[in-house]
């Protein structure tokens, strides 16, 4: 009977040991689950951080491109303005030369017309003077 008691007490002990092992196993499982949840949460945070950093890098790159394009446009505008300024000076010089030539040509034309008119006036005056001289002589001769 002592043997049965020992066996029964061993069975109870085995059961309590088994319950403790099951309990430990459940606790270890819960710890693993909570650790995996924490790891999953950390992984989600790492992914979110990487996305934010990638967006920041993308925006910084876009800002660099925008600044580069702005500088290129400013240089291009300056070059175009310089070319336009040079072209305007050249056109202005050419226009002044053309206007001076036109004025000189017009002055020469008017001078030539004045000479022609003067020549015609002198011829008419000589004819009139000639007639007047003949008329005076005729009056003088008749008179």
Secondary structure, DSSP 8 states (H G I E B T S, - for coil): -HHHHHHHHHHHHHHHHHHHHHHHHHHHHHHHHHHHHHHHHHHHHHHHHHHHHHHHHHHHHHHHHHHHHHHHHHHHHHHHHHHHHHHHHHHHHHHHHHHHHHHHHHHHHHHHHHHHHHHHHHHHHHHHHHHHHHHHHHHHHH-
